[in-house]
Amino acid sequence: MNPDPHISTAPAPRLALDVMIENPDWASAIEDLEALTRETAEACLRATGVPAASLCVLFSDDAALKTLNGQFRGFDKPTNVLSFPAFSEDDGLGDVAIAFETVRREAEDQKKSMRDHSRHLIAHGVLHLLGYDHEIESEAQEMEDLERQILAQFGLADPYADRAENGEAR
């Protein structure tokens, strides 16, 4: 029997993970949110060859992410996900924060489940902590390719396919 080529047989990386659910809507919207977060973060580590890491993922709301986005990026609006790399390697990879209302709205607009869209944003945030970015075209392509590879392991479609089909730029 041939194994699924999308699923890695590599051992799970060692991951110290703190999941903080600040907005209780998350827990009712996604069953086993902590397990989803762990398996997604581990998939990111495997895909990038990182054997061990620690990080924190905060599941919050638009108000909190609007404050963080304004304070750290100068944008006075909520956003779906923010990543905050640690100041030193001793502090782990850093933190990811995700906003419930924005994620729910995007999932509805894109006709995706909250679970699938959240998995994508967790992967996106963790990849930022691992040093990936999308500010320039070549870096964006590398990061998006990794996201596609990671999400395919969970049977999820290319999250950027609609953009390509509509001829939209990054």
C-alpha positions in Angstrom: 0.0 0.0 0.0 1.4 3.4 -1.0 1.4 6.0 1.8 -0.3 9.3 1.0 2.4 11.6 -0.4 0.9 14.6 1.3 1.3 13.2 4.8 4.7 13.2 6.3 6.0 10.1 8.0 8.7 12.1 9.9 8.4 12.0 13.6 6.5 14.8 15.2 8.7 17.7 16.2 9.0 18.6 19.9 6.6 21.5 20.4 6.0 23.4 23.6 2.7 25.1 22.8 0.5 27.4 24.9 -3.0 27.9 23.5 -4.9 30.7 25.1 -8.6 31.1 24.3 -9.5 34.7 25.3 -12.7 34.8 23.3 -15.0 31.9 24.3 -16.7 32.0 20.8 -13.6 30.1 19.5 -14.2 27.1 21.7 -17.8 26.8 20.6 -16.9 27.4 16.9 -14.1 24.8 16.6 -14.1 21.5 18.4 -10.6 20.5 19.7 -9.1 23.9 18.9 -5.9 23.1 20.9 -5.4 19.8 19.0 -6.0 21.6 15.7 -3.4 24.2 16.7 -0.9 21.7 17.8 -1.1 19.5 14.6 -0.9 22.6 12.4 2.1 24.0 14.2 3.8 20.6 14.1 3.2 20.4 10.4 4.8 23.8 10.0 7.9 22.7 11.9 8.2 19.4 9.9 7.8 21.3 6.6 10.6 23.7 7.5 12.8 21.1 9.1 12.7 22.6 12.6 13.0 19.8 15.1 11.8 21.6 18.2 10.2 24.9 19.1 7.9 26.7 21.6 5.2 29.2 20.9 2.0 30.7 22.1 -1.2 31.1 20.1 -3.9 33.5 21.4 -7.4 33.1 20.1 -8.9 36.5 20.7 -11.3 39.0 19.0 -11.3 42.0 16.7 -11.0 44.5 19.5 -7.8 43.0 20.8 -6.2 42.6 17.3 -7.2 46.1 16.4 -5.3 47.3 19.4 -2.3 45.2 18.7 -2.4 46.1 15.0 -2.4 49.8 15.9 0.3 49.5 18.5 2.7 47.4 16.6 2.0 48.0 12.9 0.3 51.4 12.9 -3.0 50.2 11.4 -6.1 51.3 13.2 -8.2 48.2 12.2 -8.5 44.6 13.2 -6.8 41.9 11.1 -7.1 38.1 11.0 -3.7 37.1 12.3 -0.6 38.8 13.8 2.7 37.2 14.6 5.2 38.5 17.2 8.6 36.9 16.9 10.4 36.4 20.2 13.2 38.8 21.2 15.7 36.0 21.7 15.9 32.3 20.9 15.6 31.6 24.7 12.1 32.9 24.5 10.9 30.4 21.9 9.6 31.4 18.5 7.1 34.0 19.7 3.4 34.5 19.7 0.5 34.4 17.2 -2.8 36.2 17.8 -6.0 35.5 15.8 -9.3 37.5 15.7 -12.5 35.6 15.9 -14.9 38.0 14.1 -12.5 38.7 11.2 -11.8 35.0 10.7 -15.5 34.1 10.8 -16.3 36.8 8.3 -13.5 35.8 5.9 -14.5 32.1 6.2 -18.1 33.0 5.3 -17.0 35.2 2.4 -14.7 32.6 1.1 -17.2 29.8 1.6 -14.8 27.9 3.9 -15.3 26.3 7.3 -14.1 28.2 10.3 -11.9 25.2 11.1 -10.2 25.1 7.7 -9.7 28.9 7.5 -8.4 28.9 11.1 -5.9 26.1 10.3 -4.6 28.2 7.3 -4.2 31.3 9.5 -2.4 29.3 12.3 0.0 28.0 9.6 0.5 31.5 8.2 1.2 32.9 11.6 3.6 30.1 12.6 5.5 30.4 9.3 6.0 34.1 10.1 7.5 33.1 13.4 9.8 30.8 11.5 11.1 33.7 9.4 8.9 33.5 6.3 7.3 36.7 4.9 5.3 37.9 1.9 6.5 41.4 1.4 8.3 40.7 -1.9 7.2 38.4 -4.7 9.8 35.7 -4.3 9.4 35.5 -0.5 5.6 35.5 -0.9 5.8 32.6 -3.4 8.0 30.6 -1.1 5.7 31.2 1.9 2.5 30.4 -0.1 4.0 27.2 -1.5 4.8 26.1 2.1 1.2 26.9 3.2 -0.2 24.9 0.3 2.0 22.0 1.2 1.1 22.1 4.9 -2.6 22.5 4.3 -2.6 19.7 1.7 -1.5 17.3 4.5 -4.9 17.9 6.0 -6.9 17.6 2.8 -7.4 21.3 2.4 -7.5 23.1 -1.0 -5.1 25.8 -2.1 -6.1 28.9 -0.1 -4.8 31.1 -2.9 -6.6 29.4 -5.8 -9.5 31.9 -5.9 -7.0 34.8 -6.2 -5.2 33.1 -9.1 -8.5 32.2 -10.9 -9.7 35.8 -10.6 -6.4 37.2 -11.9 -5.7 39.1 -8.6 -2.3 40.1 -7.6 -0.9 39.3 -4.2 
